[in-house]
Amino acid sequence: MAVLLAACGQAAPNDPDEHARRGRALLARYQCGSCHVVPGVAQADGRSGPSLAHFGRRSYIAGEVPNGPDALARWIMSPQSLVPGTPMPDMGVSERDAQDMAAYLLSLR
């Protein structure tokens, strides 16, 4: 199936590279770079939040939540529900968008 989709110029639905590419674009669309430095995202040079460079190497999110795809997607959707009082605001990110954004951030090694 993936071969057929690739031949048509479409990525397979579960292609990790496609999720990461989409995630990078979403990080720009949600303007994550207004607070964070995000490598590979144009104009993502914010300084009020931590840099997201090498995020895939981190063991914890916000120093408290074990880092991984599911936890990171939950964090992106609703950081306040995981760490009440965190400065990171809830941005109204959908589950699919959060999963793709997490895929990109976890690719930053």
Biopython code that builds the backbone (N, CA, C, O; Angstrom):
import numpy as np
from Bio.PDB.StructureBuilder import StructureBuilder

atoms = [
    (1, "MET", "N", (0.814, -1.189, 0.000)),
    (1, "MET", "CA", (0.000, 0.000, 0.000)),
    (1, "MET", "C", (0.864, 1.262, 0.000)),
    (1, "MET", "O", (0.620, 2.192, -0.769)),
    (2, "ALA", "N", (1.889, 1.283, 0.883)),
    (2, "ALA", "CA", (2.772, 2.451, 0.957)),
    (2, "ALA", "C", (3.460, 2.692, -0.379)),
    (2, "ALA", "O", (3.637, 3.837, -0.795)),
    (3, "VAL", "N", (3.847, 1.613, -1.048)),
    (3, "VAL", "CA", (4.498, 1.750, -2.350)),
    (3, "VAL", "C", (3.544, 2.377, -3.352)),
    (3, "VAL", "O", (3.942, 3.247, -4.126)),
    (4, "LEU", "N", (2.294, 1.948, -3.345)),
    (4, "LEU", "CA", (1.306, 2.514, -4.250)),
    (4, "LEU", "C", (1.086, 3.995, -3.977)),
    (4, "LEU", "O", (1.009, 4.793, -4.911)),
    (5, "LEU", "N", (0.985, 4.365, -2.712)),
    (5, "LEU", "CA", (0.812, 5.766, -2.374)),
    (5, "LEU", "C", (2.029, 6.578, -2.757)),
    (5, "LEU", "O", (1.892, 7.689, -3.270)),
    (6, "ALA", "N", (3.214, 6.050, -2.521)),
    (6, "ALA", "CA", (4.435, 6.760, -2.881)),
    (6, "ALA", "C", (4.502, 6.965, -4.390)),
    (6, "ALA", "O", (4.947, 8.013, -4.859)),
    (7, "ALA", "N", (4.063, 5.972, -5.144)),
    (7, "ALA", "CA", (4.077, 6.091, -6.596)),
    (7, "ALA", "C", (3.119, 7.175, -7.068)),
    (7, "ALA", "O", (3.329, 7.763, -8.129)),
    (8, "CYS", "N", (2.084, 7.447, -6.304)),
    (8, "CYS", "CA", (1.119, 8.494, -6.653)),
    (8, "CYS", "C", (1.548, 9.852, -6.116)),
    (8, "CYS", "O", (0.833, 10.838, -6.291)),
    (9, "GLY", "N", (2.705, 9.915, -5.465)),
    (9, "GLY", "CA", (3.192, 11.169, -4.924)),
    (9, "GLY", "C", (2.611, 11.506, -3.563)),
    (9, "GLY", "O", (2.728, 12.648, -3.118)),
    (10, "GLN", "N", (1.984, 10.541, -2.882)),
    (10, "GLN", "CA", (1.415, 10.769, -1.567)),
    (10, "GLN", "C", (2.168, 9.932, -0.545)),
    (10, "GLN", "O", (2.611, 8.820, -0.831)),
    (11, "ALA", "N", (2.300, 10.481, 0.632)),
    (11, "ALA", "CA", (2.957, 9.729, 1.704)),
    (11, "ALA", "C", (1.968, 8.765, 2.327)),
    (11, "ALA", "O", (0.769, 9.036, 2.390)),
    (12, "ALA", "N", (2.478, 7.650, 2.781)),
    (12, "ALA", "CA", (1.642, 6.696, 3.499)),
    (12, "ALA", "C", (1.113, 7.368, 4.760)),
    (12, "ALA", "O", (1.817, 8.187, 5.351)),
    (13, "PRO", "N", (-0.117, 7.044, 5.193)),
    (13, "PRO", "CA", (-0.710, 7.716, 6.354)),
    (13, "PRO", "C", (0.123, 7.607, 7.621)),
    (13, "PRO", "O", (0.056, 8.500, 8.465)),
    (14, "ASN", "N", (0.895, 6.560, 7.783)),
    (14, "ASN", "CA", (1.693, 6.387, 8.990)),
    (14, "ASN", "C", (3.172, 6.663, 8.766)),
    (14, "ASN", "O", (4.007, 6.200, 9.543)),
    (15, "ASP", "N", (3.507, 7.400, 7.728)),
    (15, "ASP", "CA", (4.893, 7.741, 7.415)),
    (15, "ASP", "C", (5.424, 8.736, 8.450)),
    (15, "ASP", "O", (4.971, 9.880, 8.482)),
    (16, "PRO", "N", (6.383, 8.321, 9.303)),
    (16, "PRO", "CA", (6.898, 9.224, 10.333)),
    (16, "PRO", "C", (7.486, 10.507, 9.766)),
    (16, "PRO", "O", (7.363, 11.568, 10.379)),
    (17, "ASP", "N", (8.124, 10.424, 8.605)),
    (17, "ASP", "CA", (8.701, 11.628, 8.011)),
    (17, "ASP", "C", (7.617, 12.619, 7.623)),
    (17, "ASP", "O", (7.793, 13.827, 7.784)),
    (18, "GLU", "N", (6.506, 12.124, 7.116)),
    (18, "GLU", "CA", (5.395, 13.009, 6.738)),
    (18, "GLU", "C", (4.802, 13.665, 7.983)),
    (18, "GLU", "O", (4.468, 14.849, 7.959)),
    (19, "HIS", "N", (4.671, 12.906, 9.068)),
    (19, "HIS", "CA", (4.161, 13.492, 10.314)),
    (19, "HIS", "C", (5.093, 14.607, 10.789)),
    (19, "HIS", "O", (4.628, 15.671, 11.198)),
    (20, "ALA", "N", (6.388, 14.372, 10.737)),
    (20, "ALA", "CA", (7.355, 15.376, 11.175)),
    (20, "ALA", "C", (7.319, 16.606, 10.259)),
    (20, "ALA", "O", (7.386, 17.733, 10.749)),
    (21, "ARG", "N", (7.216, 16.412, 8.955)),
    (21, "ARG", "CA", (7.130, 17.557, 8.027)),
    (21, "ARG", "C", (5.888, 18.391, 8.320)),
    (21, "ARG", "O", (5.941, 19.620, 8.360)),
    (22, "ARG", "N", (4.777, 17.701, 8.522)),
    (22, "ARG", "CA", (3.536, 18.409, 8.840)),
    (22, "ARG", "C", (3.680, 19.118, 10.186)),
    (22, "ARG", "O", (3.232, 20.253, 10.344)),
    (23, "GLY", "N", (4.299, 18.453, 11.145)),
    (23, "GLY", "CA", (4.501, 19.054, 12.459)),
    (23, "GLY", "C", (5.322, 20.326, 12.408)),
    (23, "GLY", "O", (5.022, 21.292, 13.110)),
    (24, "ARG", "N", (6.355, 20.332, 11.581)),
    (24, "ARG", "CA", (7.191, 21.541, 11.450)),
    (24, "ARG", "C", (6.355, 22.709, 10.940)),
    (24, "ARG", "O", (6.471, 23.824, 11.448)),
    (25, "ALA", "N", (5.514, 22.460, 9.938)),
    (25, "ALA", "CA", (4.649, 23.511, 9.404)),
    (25, "ALA", "C", (3.636, 23.978, 10.458)),
    (25, "ALA", "O", (3.321, 25.165, 10.545)),
    (26, "LEU", "N", (3.136, 23.038, 11.249)),
    (26, "LEU", "CA", (2.159, 23.387, 12.284)),
    (26, "LEU", "C", (2.792, 24.224, 13.398)),
    (26, "LEU", "O", (2.143, 25.115, 13.947)),
    (27, "LEU", "N", (4.046, 23.945, 13.731)),
    (27, "LEU", "CA", (4.732, 24.750, 14.739)),
    (27, "LEU", "C", (4.809, 26.206, 14.291)),
    (27, "LEU", "O", (4.715, 27.117, 15.113)),
    (28, "ALA", "N", (4.980, 26.422, 12.992)),
    (28, "ALA", "CA", (4.968, 27.783, 12.457)),
    (28, "ALA", "C", (3.549, 28.357, 12.501)),
    (28, "ALA", "O", (3.355, 29.506, 12.899)),
    (29, "ARG", "N", (2.571, 27.566, 12.098)),
    (29, "ARG", "CA", (1.185, 28.051, 12.048)),
    (29, "ARG", "C", (0.654, 28.419, 13.427)),
    (29, "ARG", "O", (-0.053, 29.417, 13.575)),
    (30, "TYR", "N", (0.987, 27.626, 14.432)),
    (30, "TYR", "CA", (0.543, 27.930, 15.795)),
    (30, "TYR", "C", (1.442, 28.969, 16.481)),
    (30, "TYR", "O", (1.224, 29.318, 17.641)),
    (31, "GLN", "N", (2.434, 29.447, 15.766)),
    (31, "GLN", "CA", (3.350, 30.500, 16.219)),
    (31, "GLN", "C", (4.107, 30.135, 17.494)),
    (31, "GLN", "O", (4.297, 30.965, 18.383)),
    (32, "CYS", "N", (4.533, 28.878, 17.562)),
    (32, "CYS", "CA", (5.320, 28.420, 18.716)),
    (32, "CYS", "C", (6.630, 29.186, 18.827)),
    (32, "CYS", "O", (7.176, 29.341, 19.919)),
    (33, "GLY", "N", (7.132, 29.666, 17.693)),
    (33, "GLY", "CA", (8.384, 30.404, 17.664)),
    (33, "GLY", "C", (8.291, 31.797, 18.247)),
    (33, "GLY", "O", (9.312, 32.473, 18.375)),
    (34, "SER", "N", (7.096, 32.248, 18.608)),
    (34, "SER", "CA", (7.017, 33.544, 19.278)),
    (34, "SER", "C", (7.549, 33.441, 20.708)),
    (34, "SER", "O", (7.940, 34.447, 21.300)),
    (35, "CYS", "N", (7.563, 32.229, 21.262)),
    (35, "CYS", "CA", (8.115, 32.005, 22.607)),
    (35, "CYS", "C", (9.369, 31.131, 22.610)),
    (35, "CYS", "O", (10.209, 31.257, 23.501)),
    (36, "HIS", "N", (9.499, 30.246, 21.618)),
    (36, "HIS", "CA", (10.575, 29.257, 21.595)),
    (36, "HIS", "C", (11.461, 29.406, 20.365)),
    (36, "HIS", "O", (10.999, 29.834, 19.307)),
    (37, "VAL", "N", (12.726, 29.055, 20.507)),
    (37, "VAL", "CA", (13.590, 28.813, 19.354)),
    (37, "VAL", "C", (13.258, 27.395, 18.899)),
    (37, "VAL", "O", (13.333, 26.445, 19.679)),
    (38, "VAL", "N", (12.891, 27.268, 17.626)),
    (38, "VAL", "CA", (12.554, 25.956, 17.078)),
    (38, "VAL", "C", (13.378, 25.764, 15.811)),
    (38, "VAL", "O", (13.054, 26.354, 14.781)),
    (39, "PRO", "N", (14.439, 24.951, 15.859)),
    (39, "PRO", "CA", (15.262, 24.724, 14.673)),
    (39, "PRO", "C", (14.420, 24.233, 13.491)),
    (39, "PRO", "O", (13.557, 23.367, 13.639)),
    (40, "GLY", "N", (14.691, 24.802, 12.326)),
    (40, "GLY", "CA", (13.996, 24.385, 11.116)),
    (40, "GLY", "C", (12.687, 25.107, 10.870)),
    (40, "GLY", "O", (12.056, 24.894, 9.835)),
    (41, "VAL", "N", (12.264, 25.954, 11.791)),
    (41, "VAL", "CA", (11.018, 26.703, 11.645)),
    (41, "VAL", "C", (11.370, 28.177, 11.468)),
    (41, "VAL", "O", (11.996, 28.783, 12.337)),
    (42, "ALA", "N", (10.966, 28.743, 10.342)),
    (42, "ALA", "CA", (11.288, 30.133, 10.029)),
    (42, "ALA", "C", (10.755, 31.070, 11.106)),
    (42, "ALA", "O", (9.632, 30.914, 11.583)),
    (43, "GLN", "N", (11.565, 32.029, 11.472)),
    (43, "GLN", "CA", (11.239, 33.070, 12.431)),
    (43, "GLN", "C", (10.847, 32.529, 13.814)),
    (43, "GLN", "O", (10.165, 33.213, 14.578)),
    (44, "ALA", "N", (11.268, 31.326, 14.128)),
    (44, "ALA", "CA", (11.013, 30.754, 15.452)),
    (44, "ALA", "C", (12.213, 31.059, 16.327)),
    (44, "ALA", "O", (13.087, 30.217, 16.534)),
    (45, "ASP", "N", (12.235, 32.291, 16.839)),
    (45, "ASP", "CA", (13.394, 32.754, 17.593)),
    (45, "ASP", "C", (12.996, 33.384, 18.927)),
    (45, "ASP", "O", (13.698, 34.251, 19.448)),
    (46, "GLY", "N", (11.872, 32.945, 19.469)),
    (46, "GLY", "CA", (11.394, 33.481, 20.746)),
    (46, "GLY", "C", (12.327, 33.130, 21.887)),
    (46, "GLY", "O", (13.017, 32.111, 21.849)),
    (47, "ARG", "N", (12.345, 33.962, 22.877)),
    (47, "ARG", "CA", (13.253, 33.772, 24.013)),
    (47, "ARG", "C", (12.528, 33.657, 25.356)),
    (47, "ARG", "O", (13.172, 33.439, 26.382)),
    (48, "SER", "N", (11.201, 33.801, 25.365)),
    (48, "SER", "CA", (10.514, 33.728, 26.659)),
    (48, "SER", "C", (10.329, 32.288, 27.136)),
    (48, "SER", "O", (10.205, 32.046, 28.336)),
    (49, "GLY", "N", (10.309, 31.333, 26.206)),
    (49, "GLY", "CA", (10.253, 29.914, 26.553)),
    (49, "GLY", "C", (11.588, 29.271, 26.234)),
    (49, "GLY", "O", (12.429, 29.885, 25.578)),
    (50, "PRO", "N", (11.795, 28.045, 26.688)),
    (50, "PRO", "CA", (13.078, 27.380, 26.416)),
    (50, "PRO", "C", (13.234, 27.032, 24.935)),
    (50, "PRO", "O", (12.257, 26.827, 24.214)),
    (51, "SER", "N", (14.484, 26.974, 24.515)),
    (51, "SER", "CA", (14.775, 26.507, 23.161)),
    (51, "SER", "C", (14.318, 25.055, 23.032)),
    (51, "SER", "O", (14.429, 24.269, 23.973)),
    (52, "LEU", "N", (13.805, 24.714, 21.859)),
    (52, "LEU", "CA", (13.368, 23.347, 21.608)),
    (52, "LEU", "C", (14.400, 22.566, 20.792)),
    (52, "LEU", "O", (14.118, 21.469, 20.311)),
    (53, "ALA", "N", (15.601, 23.144, 20.639)),
    (53, "ALA", "CA", (16.693, 22.436, 19.956)),
    (53, "ALA", "C", (16.986, 21.145, 20.722)),
    (53, "ALA", "O", (16.979, 21.129, 21.952)),
    (54, "HIS", "N", (17.238, 20.095, 20.001)),
    (54, "HIS", "CA", (17.571, 18.784, 20.574)),
    (54, "HIS", "C", (16.472, 18.238, 21.481)),
    (54, "HIS", "O", (16.751, 17.469, 22.401)),
    (55, "PHE", "N", (15.230, 18.631, 21.227)),
    (55, "PHE", "CA", (14.133, 18.213, 22.106)),
    (55, "PHE", "C", (13.993, 16.696, 22.172)),
    (55, "PHE", "O", (13.601, 16.156, 23.206)),
    (56, "GLY", "N", (14.307, 16.009, 21.087)),
    (56, "GLY", "CA", (14.192, 14.557, 21.059)),
    (56, "GLY", "C", (15.143, 13.859, 22.013)),
    (56, "GLY", "O", (14.960, 12.678, 22.308)),
    (57, "ARG", "N", (16.152, 14.559, 22.500)),
    (57, "ARG", "CA", (17.111, 13.986, 23.456)),
    (57, "ARG", "C", (16.675, 14.168, 24.905)),
    (57, "ARG", "O", (17.250, 13.561, 25.809)),
    (58, "ARG", "N", (15.683, 14.981, 25.124)),
    (58, "ARG", "CA", (15.288, 15.306, 26.498)),
    (58, "ARG", "C", (14.543, 14.151, 27.147)),
    (58, "ARG", "O", (13.762, 13.454, 26.499)),
    (59, "SER", "N", (14.791, 13.963, 28.407)),
    (59, "SER", "CA", (14.110, 12.916, 29.169)),
    (59, "SER", "C", (12.762, 13.375, 29.703)),
    (59, "SER", "O", (11.853, 12.567, 29.892)),
    (60, "TYR", "N", (12.635, 14.687, 29.947)),
    (60, "TYR", "CA", (11.422, 15.226, 30.555)),
    (60, "TYR", "C", (10.910, 16.440, 29.803)),
    (60, "TYR", "O", (11.672, 17.183, 29.185)),
    (61, "ILE", "N", (9.605, 16.621, 29.870)),
    (61, "ILE", "CA", (8.934, 17.804, 29.351)),
    (61, "ILE", "C", (8.696, 18.709, 30.554)),
    (61, "ILE", "O", (8.143, 18.269, 31.562)),
    (62, "ALA", "N", (9.106, 19.955, 30.457)),
    (62, "ALA", "CA", (8.940, 20.923, 31.541)),
    (62, "ALA", "C", (9.577, 20.437, 32.842)),
    (62, "ALA", "O", (9.176, 20.857, 33.927)),
    (63, "GLY", "N", (10.552, 19.569, 32.733)),
    (63, "GLY", "CA", (11.252, 19.067, 33.894)),
    (63, "GLY", "C", (10.442, 18.135, 34.780)),
    (63, "GLY", "O", (10.901, 17.756, 35.858)),
    (64, "GLU", "N", (9.224, 17.755, 34.335)),
    (64, "GLU", "CA", (8.350, 16.964, 35.195)),
    (64, "GLU", "C", (7.703, 15.758, 34.529)),
    (64, "GLU", "O", (7.470, 14.744, 35.188)),
    (65, "VAL", "N", (7.414, 15.847, 33.252)),
    (65, "VAL", "CA", (6.656, 14.808, 32.545)),
    (65, "VAL", "C", (7.614, 13.995, 31.683)),
    (65, "VAL", "O", (8.307, 14.569, 30.843)),
    (66, "PRO", "N", (7.676, 12.666, 31.864)),
    (66, "PRO", "CA", (8.558, 11.853, 31.017)),
    (66, "PRO", "C", (8.260, 12.096, 29.533)),
    (66, "PRO", "O", (7.109, 12.039, 29.100)),
    (67, "ASN", "N", (9.312, 12.367, 28.770)),
    (67, "ASN", "CA", (9.171, 12.703, 27.353)),
    (67, "ASN", "C", (8.915, 11.463, 26.505)),
    (67, "ASN", "O", (9.572, 10.437, 26.678)),
    (68, "GLY", "N", (7.967, 11.562, 25.598)),
    (68, "GLY", "CA", (7.646, 10.511, 24.647)),
    (68, "GLY", "C", (6.522, 11.007, 23.762)),
    (68, "GLY", "O", (5.923, 12.040, 24.061)),
    (69, "PRO", "N", (6.215, 10.304, 22.683)),
    (69, "PRO", "CA", (5.226, 10.800, 21.717)),
    (69, "PRO", "C", (3.857, 11.099, 22.323)),
    (69, "PRO", "O", (3.292, 12.161, 22.063)),
    (70, "ASP", "N", (3.321, 10.193, 23.117)),
    (70, "ASP", "CA", (1.982, 10.404, 23.668)),
    (70, "ASP", "C", (1.965, 11.530, 24.692)),
    (70, "ASP", "O", (1.086, 12.391, 24.664)),
    (71, "ALA", "N", (2.936, 11.519, 25.595)),
    (71, "ALA", "CA", (2.996, 12.566, 26.617)),
    (71, "ALA", "C", (3.228, 13.932, 25.986)),
    (71, "ALA", "O", (2.635, 14.923, 26.412)),
    (72, "LEU", "N", (4.084, 13.991, 24.975)),
    (72, "LEU", "CA", (4.361, 15.274, 24.330)),
    (72, "LEU", "C", (3.125, 15.792, 23.602)),
    (72, "LEU", "O", (2.831, 16.986, 23.659)),
    (73, "ALA", "N", (2.406, 14.920, 22.929)),
    (73, "ALA", "CA", (1.169, 15.354, 22.265)),
    (73, "ALA", "C", (0.166, 15.877, 23.298)),
    (73, "ALA", "O", (-0.482, 16.899, 23.072)),
    (74, "ARG", "N", (0.037, 15.178, 24.429)),
    (74, "ARG", "CA", (-0.865, 15.658, 25.491)),
    (74, "ARG", "C", (-0.409, 17.018, 26.016)),
    (74, "ARG", "O", (-1.228, 17.903, 26.263)),
    (75, "TRP", "N", (0.908, 17.176, 26.183)),
    (75, "TRP", "CA", (1.469, 18.449, 26.641)),
    (75, "TRP", "C", (1.135, 19.561, 25.656)),
    (75, "TRP", "O", (0.719, 20.645, 26.066)),
    (76, "ILE", "N", (1.310, 19.309, 24.380)),
    (76, "ILE", "CA", (1.046, 20.337, 23.367)),
    (76, "ILE", "C", (-0.436, 20.721, 23.369)),
    (76, "ILE", "O", (-0.773, 21.893, 23.202)),
    (77, "MET", "N", (-1.316, 19.740, 23.556)),
    (77, "MET", "CA", (-2.756, 20.024, 23.570)),
    (77, "MET", "C", (-3.187, 20.757, 24.838)),
    (77, "MET", "O", (-4.003, 21.676, 24.780)),
    (78, "SER", "N", (-2.642, 20.354, 25.975)),
    (78, "SER", "CA", (-3.142, 20.886, 27.240)),
    (78, "SER", "C", (-2.056, 20.870, 28.322)),
    (78, "SER", "O", (-2.115, 20.066, 29.253)),
    (79, "PRO", "N", (-1.076, 21.750, 28.198)),
    (79, "PRO", "CA", (0.013, 21.742, 29.174)),
    (79, "PRO", "C", (-0.472, 21.998, 30.601)),
    (79, "PRO", "O", (0.090, 21.458, 31.554)),
    (80, "GLN", "N", (-1.501, 22.810, 30.750)),
    (80, "GLN", "CA", (-2.004, 23.126, 32.089)),
    (80, "GLN", "C", (-2.560, 21.897, 32.798)),
    (80, "GLN", "O", (-2.531, 21.821, 34.026)),
    (81, "SER", "N", (-3.071, 20.926, 32.024)),
    (81, "SER", "CA", (-3.629, 19.722, 32.659)),
    (81, "SER", "C", (-2.521, 18.801, 33.181)),
    (81, "SER", "O", (-2.755, 17.996, 34.082)),
    (82, "LEU", "N", (-1.324, 18.920, 32.618)),
    (82, "LEU", "CA", (-0.203, 18.087, 33.062)),
    (82, "LEU", "C", (0.636, 18.764, 34.139)),
    (82, "LEU", "O", (1.084, 18.119, 35.087)),
    (83, "VAL", "N", (0.843, 20.056, 33.988)),
    (83, "VAL", "CA", (1.637, 20.824, 34.955)),
    (83, "VAL", "C", (0.875, 22.129, 35.229)),
    (83, "VAL", "O", (1.141, 23.150, 34.594)),
    (84, "PRO", "N", (-0.068, 22.091, 36.172)),
    (84, "PRO", "CA", (-0.836, 23.304, 36.475)),
    (84, "PRO", "C", (0.084, 24.472, 36.829)),
    (84, "PRO", "O", (1.033, 24.327, 37.599)),
    (85, "GLY", "N", (-0.222, 25.627, 36.247)),
    (85, "GLY", "CA", (0.569, 26.827, 36.517)),
    (85, "GLY", "C", (1.761, 27.012, 35.604)),
    (85, "GLY", "O", (2.461, 28.020, 35.702)),
    (86, "THR", "N", (2.012, 26.046, 34.706)),
    (86, "THR", "CA", (3.121, 26.218, 33.770)),
    (86, "THR", "C", (2.881, 27.480, 32.941)),
    (86, "THR", "O", (1.733, 27.814, 32.648)),
    (87, "PRO", "N", (3.938, 28.176, 32.563)),
    (87, "PRO", "CA", (3.751, 29.366, 31.726)),
    (87, "PRO", "C", (3.278, 29.039, 30.304)),
    (87, "PRO", "O", (2.814, 29.928, 29.591)),
    (88, "MET", "N", (3.392, 27.781, 29.889)),
    (88, "MET", "CA", (2.957, 27.409, 28.536)),
    (88, "MET", "C", (1.430, 27.430, 28.485)),
    (88, "MET", "O", (0.768, 26.734, 29.255)),
    (89, "PRO", "N", (0.873, 28.240, 27.564)),
    (89, "PRO", "CA", (-0.586, 28.329, 27.490)),
    (89, "PRO", "C", (-1.195, 27.194, 26.670)),
    (89, "PRO", "O", (-0.533, 26.598, 25.821)),
    (90, "ASP", "N", (-2.455, 26.911, 26.938)),
    (90, "ASP", "CA", (-3.218, 26.020, 26.073)),
    (90, "ASP", "C", (-3.499, 26.795, 24.789)),
    (90, "ASP", "O", (-4.034, 27.903, 24.837)),
    (91, "MET", "N", (-3.142, 26.218, 23.644)),
    (91, "MET", "CA", (-3.253, 26.923, 22.367)),
    (91, "MET", "C", (-4.382, 26.400, 21.486)),
    (91, "MET", "O", (-4.527, 26.842, 20.346)),
    (92, "GLY", "N", (-5.176, 25.473, 21.993)),
    (92, "GLY", "CA", (-6.283, 24.949, 21.196)),
    (92, "GLY", "C", (-5.828, 24.023, 20.081)),
    (92, "GLY", "O", (-6.465, 23.956, 19.030)),
    (93, "VAL", "N", (-4.735, 23.310, 20.301)),
    (93, "VAL", "CA", (-4.180, 22.412, 19.288)),
    (93, "VAL", "C", (-4.986, 21.111, 19.276)),
    (93, "VAL", "O", (-5.256, 20.529, 20.327)),
    (94, "SER", "N", (-5.366, 20.663, 18.079)),
    (94, "SER", "CA", (-6.109, 19.407, 17.942)),
    (94, "SER", "C", (-5.185, 18.217, 18.215)),
    (94, "SER", "O", (-3.962, 18.352, 18.202)),
    (95, "GLU", "N", (-5.784, 17.064, 18.460)),
    (95, "GLU", "CA", (-4.988, 15.865, 18.745)),
    (95, "GLU", "C", (-4.087, 15.505, 17.568)),
    (95, "GLU", "O", (-2.907, 15.210, 17.760)),
    (96, "ARG", "N", (-4.626, 15.526, 16.364)),
    (96, "ARG", "CA", (-3.808, 15.175, 15.188)),
    (96, "ARG", "C", (-2.656, 16.156, 15.005)),
    (96, "ARG", "O", (-1.520, 15.752, 14.757)),
    (97, "ASP", "N", (-2.956, 17.445, 15.129)),
    (97, "ASP", "CA", (-1.894, 18.437, 14.991)),
    (97, "ASP", "C", (-0.829, 18.235, 16.068)),
    (97, "ASP", "O", (0.366, 18.323, 15.787)),
    (98, "ALA", "N", (-1.265, 17.964, 17.300)),
    (98, "ALA", "CA", (-0.316, 17.762, 18.397)),
    (98, "ALA", "C", (0.567, 16.549, 18.143)),
    (98, "ALA", "O", (1.760, 16.582, 18.442)),
    (99, "GLN", "N", (0.002, 15.487, 17.600)),
    (99, "GLN", "CA", (0.807, 14.297, 17.295)),
    (99, "GLN", "C", (1.864, 14.612, 16.242)),
    (99, "GLN", "O", (3.003, 14.156, 16.347)),
    (100, "ASP", "N", (1.492, 15.388, 15.228)),
    (100, "ASP", "CA", (2.453, 15.748, 14.192)),
    (100, "ASP", "C", (3.523, 16.702, 14.729)),
    (100, "ASP", "O", (4.699, 16.573, 14.388)),
    (101, "MET", "N", (3.121, 17.645, 15.557)),
    (101, "MET", "CA", (4.082, 18.564, 16.158)),
    (101, "MET", "C", (5.053, 17.798, 17.058)),
    (101, "MET", "O", (6.252, 18.076, 17.066)),
    (102, "ALA", "N", (4.534, 16.845, 17.804)),
    (102, "ALA", "CA", (5.381, 16.006, 18.653)),
    (102, "ALA", "C", (6.367, 15.211, 17.798)),
    (102, "ALA", "O", (7.533, 15.068, 18.166)),
    (103, "ALA", "N", (5.907, 14.698, 16.666)),
    (103, "ALA", "CA", (6.797, 13.924, 15.778)),
    (103, "ALA", "C", (7.973, 14.787, 15.334)),
    (103, "ALA", "O", (9.110, 14.316, 15.303)),
    (104, "TYR", "N", (7.708, 16.047, 14.991)),
    (104, "TYR", "CA", (8.800, 16.923, 14.580)),
    (104, "TYR", "C", (9.743, 17.209, 15.754)),
    (104, "TYR", "O", (10.960, 17.085, 15.622)),
    (105, "LEU", "N", (9.179, 17.587, 16.886)),
    (105, "LEU", "CA", (10.033, 17.932, 18.031)),
    (105, "LEU", "C", (10.884, 16.745, 18.468)),
    (105, "LEU", "O", (12.048, 16.917, 18.831)),
    (106, "LEU", "N", (10.318, 15.553, 18.437)),
    (106, "LEU", "CA", (11.087, 14.373, 18.840)),
    (106, "LEU", "C", (12.156, 13.997, 17.811)),
    (106, "LEU", "O", (13.086, 13.254, 18.124)),
    (107, "SER", "N", (12.023, 14.510, 16.585)),
    (107, "SER", "CA", (13.047, 14.269, 15.566)),
    (107, "SER", "C", (14.263, 15.157, 15.742)),
    (107, "SER", "O", (15.303, 14.921, 15.127)),
    (108, "LEU", "N", (14.139, 16.177, 16.577)),
    (108, "LEU", "CA", (15.244, 17.113, 16.808)),
    (108, "LEU", "C", (16.236, 16.497, 17.786)),
    (108, "LEU", "O", (16.101, 16.642, 19.001)),
    (109, "ARG", "N", (17.222, 15.819, 17.247)),
    (109, "ARG", "CA", (18.205, 15.120, 18.072)),
    (109, "ARG", "C", (19.461, 15.936, 18.088)),
    (109, "ARG", "O", (20.442, 15.548, 18.723)),
]
sb = StructureBuilder()
sb.init_structure("model")
sb.init_model(0)
sb.init_chain("A")
sb.init_seg("    ")
for serial, (resi, resn, name, xyz) in enumerate(atoms, 1):
    if name == "N":
        sb.init_residue(resn, " ", resi, " ")
    sb.init_atom(name, np.array(xyz, "f"), 0.0, 1.0, " ", f" {name:<3s}", serial, name[0])
structure = sb.get_structure()
